Amino acid sequence: MKAIWNGETIAESDDTVVVENNHYFPKDSVKAKFLVDSETHTTCPWKGLASYYSLTVEGKTNPDAAWYYPEPKPAASQIQNRVAFWKGVQIVE
């Protein structure tokens, strides 16, 4: 699977975990040069506290377009050290 935004492959892996129709990519498959830490956090009742990254590619920024759970609750342990995408990021095979 690939995560693509603004013409660049942000992440690529054959080992994604699908939770609630979102592909969670292994953290080491995500190109860190495109990630910018965000101050945004949200809470999921069963996954826990989510943190976000904005994407910056070719001078364009997609705010809070990636998220991850630094310490997921036990029910979501399969997404530990994984990143998911939304906000126009294409997920393709």
Secondary structure, DSSP 8 states (H G I E B T S, - for coil): -EEEETTEEEEE-S--EEETTEEEEEGGGB-GGGEEEEEEEEEETTTEEEEEEEEEETTEEEEEEEEE-SS--GGGGGGTTEEEE-TT-EEE-
